[in-house]
Amino acid sequence: MSQTSDKKLLENPVVSSMVVPVAIVLIGALIIFGVTQLLSTDRGYKDLVREMHSKTFGNRWTAAYELSKYISSQQIPEEDIPWLIQNLSEVYSGSNDQRTKEFIIVALGALRNELTLPVLNTALKTEGPTTKLRVVVALSNMPKGVTFDWSQLDSFLSGDDATLKKATMLTFATHKVSGKENLIAELLKDSNQTMRFTAGLALSNYSDRRAIDVLKELLFTNESKEISPQQLEALKLNLLTTIEKNNWKVLSSEIEKVSNDDMSLKVKSKARELLNILKK
């Protein structure tokens, strides 16, 4: 994965998905691999589905992309969701175009519905790394408690794709998938700082004390050759929000220092707010 896609993963709400359901916002930064300009349309989702059934190559992937944006910004009527999933599944099965398939996965993920799981399972077994990444992100959007064979994702944590590793860790953490803590903990020792921080952030959602040293490193890092100030701010804010959600008091003294010394006003403000909550 490129450094650009790596940055986008850190900056978008895949990180904060451990606190708030991601919806399509999560995927918004991930879908634009190779798309250089946003498209716009006044067409409805049924019009877009009809275009996707067209045999015209360009129309299919463009309509799939537009549909993913439509779902992210407008609610699909509940009664139409099964119809939409069925049609997307049919287009996916009948398409040989990789871009069309990828944007269908994005659209399915945006629906956050368990009826999409058969297609996501198929894509995990048959598609390449980029589509697999989209599947992992789509899975993070699934309702909490969804029944899924999460072991299919285990190998991603030992693979060479850094962005897929991070997305997998955070998806496991989003759903608090039991038994994945040891796999994630192995990446606390990674030489890459962003990988360590992502692993620590994921484990913080399990309140796993093995992450404490890395989380201290994150909280007290103000400059990095690997991570921009904006990325550091986003990581810290998401960590503080996760700590609040889990009422995890183990880092209280470190948070107090951050509330006084961090270079980001947003982080300092969030740390002070969190301290007041943890003291209750």
LOGURO-447809 format. One record per residue (C-alpha): residue number from 1; residue in one letter; x, y, z. Coordinates in steps of 0.25 Angstrom, whole numbers, m for minus. Example, Ala and Ser with C-alpha at 12.3 -4.5 7.8 and 13.67 -1.06 7.14 Angstrom:
+-----+------+-------+-------+-------+
| seq | type |    xx |    yy |    zz |
+-----+------+-------+-------+-------+
|   1 |    A |    49 |   m18 |    31 |
|   2 |    S |    55 |    m4 |    29 |
+-----+------+-------+-------+-------+
This chain:
+-----+------+-------+-------+-------+
| seq | type |    xx |    yy |    zz |
+-----+------+-------+-------+-------+
|   1 |    M |     0 |     0 |     0 |
|   2 |    S |     5 |    14 |    m3 |
|   3 |    Q |     8 |    24 |     8 |
|   4 |    T |    m4 |    32 |     3 |
|   5 |    S |   m14 |    21 |     6 |
|   6 |    D |    m7 |    18 |    19 |
|   7 |    K |    m9 |    33 |    23 |
|   8 |    K |   m23 |    33 |    19 |
|   9 |    L |   m26 |    21 |    28 |
|  10 |    L |   m20 |    28 |    40 |
|  11 |    E |   m27 |    41 |    38 |
|  12 |    N |   m41 |    35 |    35 |
|  13 |    P |   m51 |    29 |    45 |
|  14 |    V |   m47 |    15 |    44 |
|  15 |    V |   m39 |    18 |    56 |
|  16 |    S |   m51 |    24 |    63 |
|  17 |    S |   m59 |    13 |    59 |
|  18 |    M |   m56 |     6 |    72 |
|  19 |    V |   m65 |    17 |    79 |
|  20 |    V |   m75 |    21 |    69 |
|  21 |    P |   m81 |    12 |    57 |
|  22 |    V |   m73 |    16 |    45 |
|  23 |    A |   m84 |    16 |    34 |
|  24 |    I |   m79 |    20 |    20 |
|  25 |    V |   m70 |    31 |    26 |
|  26 |    L |   m60 |    20 |    29 |
|  27 |    I |   m59 |    16 |    15 |
|  28 |    G |   m60 |    30 |     9 |
|  29 |    A |   m45 |    32 |    10 |
|  30 |    L |   m42 |    18 |     5 |
|  31 |    I |   m50 |    17 |    m7 |
|  32 |    I |   m42 |    28 |   m15 |
|  33 |    F |   m31 |    19 |   m19 |
|  34 |    G |   m28 |    24 |   m33 |
|  35 |    V |   m41 |    33 |   m34 |
|  36 |    T |   m35 |    47 |   m36 |
|  37 |    Q |   m48 |    55 |   m36 |
|  38 |    L |   m62 |    54 |   m29 |
|  39 |    L |   m73 |    51 |   m38 |
|  40 |    S |   m87 |    57 |   m35 |
|  41 |    T |  m101 |    52 |   m39 |
|  42 |    D |  m116 |    55 |   m37 |
|  43 |    R |  m120 |    41 |   m40 |
|  44 |    G |  m127 |    32 |   m29 |
|  45 |    Y |  m121 |    19 |   m24 |
|  46 |    K |  m131 |    11 |   m33 |
|  47 |    D |  m126 |    18 |   m45 |
|  48 |    L |  m112 |    15 |   m41 |
|  49 |    V |  m115 |     0 |   m39 |
|  50 |    R |  m121 |     0 |   m53 |
|  51 |    E |  m108 |     6 |   m59 |
|  52 |    M |  m100 |    m4 |   m52 |
|  53 |    H |  m108 |   m15 |   m59 |
|  54 |    S |  m104 |    m9 |   m72 |
|  55 |    K |   m93 |   m16 |   m80 |
|  56 |    T |   m86 |    m3 |   m82 |
|  57 |    F |   m73 |    m4 |   m75 |
|  58 |    G |   m71 |    11 |   m71 |
|  59 |    N |   m85 |    12 |   m66 |
|  60 |    R |   m84 |     0 |   m57 |
|  61 |    W |   m73 |     5 |   m48 |
|  62 |    T |   m77 |    19 |   m49 |
|  63 |    A |   m91 |    16 |   m44 |
|  64 |    A |   m85 |     7 |   m33 |
|  65 |    Y |   m77 |    18 |   m28 |
|  66 |    E |   m88 |    28 |   m29 |
|  67 |    L |   m97 |    18 |   m21 |
|  68 |    S |   m87 |    17 |   m10 |
|  69 |    K |   m87 |    32 |    m8 |
|  70 |    Y |  m102 |    32 |    m9 |
|  71 |    I |  m103 |    22 |     2 |
|  72 |    S |   m93 |    30 |    11 |
|  73 |    S |  m101 |    43 |    10 |
|  74 |    Q |  m116 |    38 |     9 |
|  75 |    Q |  m124 |    27 |    16 |
|  76 |    I |  m129 |    16 |     8 |
|  77 |    P |  m143 |    12 |    12 |
|  78 |    E |  m143 |    m1 |    20 |
|  79 |    E |  m152 |    m8 |    11 |
|  80 |    D |  m143 |    m6 |    m1 |
|  81 |    I |  m130 |   m11 |     6 |
|  82 |    P |  m132 |   m26 |     3 |
|  83 |    W |  m135 |   m22 |   m12 |
|  84 |    L |  m123 |   m14 |   m13 |
|  85 |    I |  m114 |   m24 |    m7 |
|  86 |    Q |  m119 |   m35 |   m16 |
|  87 |    N |  m117 |   m26 |   m28 |
|  88 |    L |  m103 |   m22 |   m24 |
|  89 |    S |  m100 |   m37 |   m21 |
|  90 |    E |  m104 |   m40 |   m36 |
|  91 |    V |   m96 |   m29 |   m42 |
|  92 |    Y |   m84 |   m33 |   m34 |
|  93 |    S |   m85 |   m48 |   m38 |
|  94 |    G |   m87 |   m44 |   m53 |
|  95 |    S |   m76 |   m34 |   m53 |
|  96 |    N |   m61 |   m36 |   m58 |
|  97 |    D |   m57 |   m22 |   m55 |
|  98 |    Q |   m49 |   m20 |   m42 |
|  99 |    R |   m53 |    m5 |   m40 |
| 100 |    T |   m68 |    m9 |   m41 |
| 101 |    K |   m66 |   m20 |   m31 |
| 102 |    E |   m58 |   m11 |   m21 |
| 103 |    F |   m69 |     0 |   m21 |
| 104 |    I |   m80 |   m11 |   m20 |
| 105 |    I |   m73 |   m15 |    m7 |
| 106 |    V |   m72 |    m1 |    m2 |
| 107 |    A |   m87 |     1 |    m5 |
| 108 |    L |   m90 |   m12 |     2 |
| 109 |    G |   m82 |    m8 |    14 |
| 110 |    A |   m89 |     5 |    15 |
| 111 |    L |  m103 |    m2 |    17 |
| 112 |    R |   m98 |    m8 |    30 |
| 113 |    N |  m107 |   m20 |    28 |
| 114 |    E |  m104 |   m35 |    31 |
| 115 |    L |  m110 |   m39 |    18 |
| 116 |    T |   m98 |   m34 |    11 |
| 117 |    L |   m89 |   m44 |    18 |
| 118 |    P |   m90 |   m55 |     7 |
| 119 |    V |   m84 |   m46 |    m4 |
| 120 |    L |   m73 |   m41 |     6 |
| 121 |    N |   m69 |   m55 |     9 |
| 122 |    T |   m68 |   m58 |    m6 |
| 123 |    A |   m59 |   m46 |    m8 |
| 124 |    L |   m50 |   m50 |     4 |
| 125 |    K |   m48 |   m63 |    m3 |
| 126 |    T |   m46 |   m59 |   m17 |
| 127 |    E |   m41 |   m45 |   m18 |
| 128 |    G |   m28 |   m37 |   m17 |
| 129 |    P |   m22 |   m29 |    m6 |
| 130 |    T |   m29 |   m16 |   m10 |
| 131 |    T |   m43 |   m22 |   m10 |
| 132 |    K |   m40 |   m30 |     3 |
| 133 |    L |   m37 |   m17 |    10 |
| 134 |    R |   m50 |   m11 |     5 |
| 135 |    V |   m57 |   m24 |    11 |
| 136 |    V |   m50 |   m22 |    24 |
| 137 |    V |   m55 |    m8 |    25 |
| 138 |    A |   m69 |   m12 |    21 |
| 139 |    L |   m68 |   m23 |    33 |
| 140 |    S |   m65 |   m12 |    42 |
| 141 |    N |   m78 |    m5 |    39 |
| 142 |    M |   m86 |   m18 |    42 |
| 143 |    P |   m96 |   m17 |    54 |
| 144 |    K |   m89 |   m21 |    67 |
| 145 |    G |   m91 |   m36 |    71 |
| 146 |    V |   m91 |   m40 |    56 |
| 147 |    T |   m89 |   m55 |    54 |
| 148 |    F |   m76 |   m56 |    45 |
| 149 |    D |   m64 |   m65 |    44 |
| 150 |    W |   m54 |   m55 |    48 |
| 151 |    S |   m43 |   m65 |    47 |
| 152 |    Q |   m43 |   m62 |    32 |
| 153 |    L |   m36 |   m49 |    35 |
| 154 |    D |   m25 |   m55 |    44 |
| 155 |    S |   m15 |   m56 |    33 |
| 156 |    F |   m15 |   m42 |    30 |
| 157 |    L |    m8 |   m38 |    43 |
| 158 |    S |     4 |   m46 |    38 |
| 159 |    G |     4 |   m42 |    24 |
| 160 |    D |    12 |   m31 |    17 |
| 161 |    D |     1 |   m21 |    14 |
| 162 |    A |     2 |   m10 |    25 |
| 163 |    T |   m11 |    m3 |    22 |
| 164 |    L |   m19 |   m17 |    22 |
| 165 |    K |   m12 |   m20 |    36 |
| 166 |    K |   m17 |    m7 |    42 |
| 167 |    A |   m31 |    m8 |    37 |
| 168 |    T |   m32 |   m22 |    42 |
| 169 |    M |   m27 |   m19 |    56 |
| 170 |    L |   m37 |    m8 |    57 |
| 171 |    T |   m48 |   m16 |    51 |
| 172 |    F |   m45 |   m27 |    62 |
| 173 |    A |   m45 |   m16 |    72 |
| 174 |    T |   m58 |    m9 |    67 |
| 175 |    H |   m65 |   m23 |    70 |
| 176 |    K |   m57 |   m27 |    81 |
| 177 |    V |   m55 |   m40 |    75 |
| 178 |    S |   m51 |   m50 |    86 |
| 179 |    G |   m37 |   m57 |    85 |
| 180 |    K |   m31 |   m47 |    75 |
| 181 |    E |   m23 |   m39 |    86 |
| 182 |    N |   m10 |   m48 |    85 |
| 183 |    L |   m10 |   m46 |    70 |
| 184 |    I |   m11 |   m31 |    71 |
| 185 |    A |    m1 |   m31 |    83 |
| 186 |    E |    10 |   m37 |    74 |
| 187 |    L |     9 |   m23 |    66 |
| 188 |    L |    13 |   m15 |    78 |
| 189 |    K |    27 |   m19 |    75 |
| 190 |    D |    27 |   m15 |    61 |
| 191 |    S |    38 |    m5 |    56 |
| 192 |    N |    28 |     4 |    50 |
| 193 |    Q |    23 |    14 |    59 |
| 194 |    T |     9 |    15 |    53 |
| 195 |    M |     7 |     0 |    53 |
| 196 |    R |    11 |     0 |    68 |
| 197 |    F |     1 |    12 |    71 |
| 198 |    T |   m10 |     5 |    63 |
| 199 |    A |    m8 |    m8 |    71 |
| 200 |    G |    m8 |     0 |    84 |
| 201 |    L |   m20 |     7 |    80 |
| 202 |    A |   m27 |    m6 |    76 |
| 203 |    L |   m23 |   m13 |    89 |
| 204 |    S |   m28 |    m1 |    97 |
| 205 |    N |   m42 |    m4 |    93 |
| 206 |    Y |   m40 |   m18 |   100 |
| 207 |    S |   m34 |   m10 |   112 |
| 208 |    D |   m22 |   m19 |   110 |
| 209 |    R |   m10 |   m15 |   119 |
| 210 |    R |     0 |   m20 |   109 |
| 211 |    A |    m2 |    m7 |   101 |
| 212 |    I |     1 |     2 |   113 |
| 213 |    D |    16 |     5 |   109 |
| 214 |    V |    12 |     8 |    94 |
| 215 |    L |     0 |    16 |    98 |
| 216 |    K |    10 |    25 |   107 |
| 217 |    E |    19 |    26 |    95 |
| 218 |    L |     7 |    31 |    87 |
| 219 |    L |     2 |    41 |    97 |
| 220 |    F |    16 |    47 |    99 |
| 221 |    T |    20 |    47 |    85 |
| 222 |    N |    19 |    62 |    79 |
| 223 |    E |    28 |    60 |    67 |
| 224 |    S |    30 |    48 |    58 |
| 225 |    K |    37 |    46 |    45 |
| 226 |    E |    26 |    35 |    41 |
| 227 |    I |    14 |    42 |    46 |
| 228 |    S |     9 |    56 |    43 |
| 229 |    P |     4 |    65 |    54 |
| 230 |    Q |   m10 |    64 |    49 |
| 231 |    Q |    m9 |    49 |    50 |
| 232 |    L |    m4 |    49 |    64 |
| 233 |    E |   m15 |    58 |    68 |
| 234 |    A |   m25 |    49 |    62 |
| 235 |    L |   m19 |    36 |    69 |
| 236 |    K |   m18 |    43 |    82 |
| 237 |    L |   m32 |    48 |    82 |
| 238 |    N |   m37 |    34 |    78 |
| 239 |    L |   m29 |    28 |    89 |
| 240 |    L |   m35 |    38 |    99 |
| 241 |    T |   m49 |    35 |    94 |
| 242 |    T |   m47 |    20 |    95 |
| 243 |    I |   m42 |    21 |   109 |
| 244 |    E |   m54 |    29 |   113 |
| 245 |    K |   m63 |    19 |   107 |
| 246 |    N |   m57 |     7 |   114 |
| 247 |    N |   m55 |    16 |   127 |
| 248 |    W |   m40 |    11 |   127 |
| 249 |    K |   m33 |    18 |   138 |
| 250 |    V |   m19 |    12 |   137 |
| 251 |    L |   m13 |    24 |   129 |
| 252 |    S |   m19 |    35 |   138 |
| 253 |    S |    m6 |    41 |   142 |
| 254 |    E |    m1 |    41 |   127 |
| 255 |    I |   m14 |    48 |   123 |
| 256 |    E |   m12 |    58 |   133 |
| 257 |    K |     2 |    62 |   127 |
| 258 |    V |    m4 |    62 |   114 |
| 259 |    S |   m15 |    72 |   118 |
| 260 |    N |    m4 |    81 |   122 |
| 261 |    D |     7 |    79 |   112 |
| 262 |    D |     2 |    74 |    99 |
| 263 |    M |     4 |    83 |    87 |
| 264 |    S |   m10 |    81 |    82 |
| 265 |    L |   m21 |    90 |    88 |
| 266 |    K |   m31 |    79 |    84 |
| 267 |    V |   m24 |    68 |    91 |
| 268 |    K |   m21 |    76 |   104 |
| 269 |    S |   m36 |    80 |   104 |
| 270 |    K |   m41 |    65 |   102 |
| 271 |    A |   m31 |    61 |   113 |
| 272 |    R |   m36 |    70 |   123 |
| 273 |    E |   m50 |    66 |   120 |
| 274 |    L |   m46 |    52 |   121 |
| 275 |    L |   m39 |    54 |   135 |
| 276 |    N |   m52 |    60 |   141 |
| 277 |    I |   m60 |    48 |   136 |
| 278 |    L |   m50 |    38 |   141 |
| 279 |    K |   m50 |    44 |   155 |
| 280 |    K |   m65 |    42 |   157 |
+-----+------+-------+-------+-------+
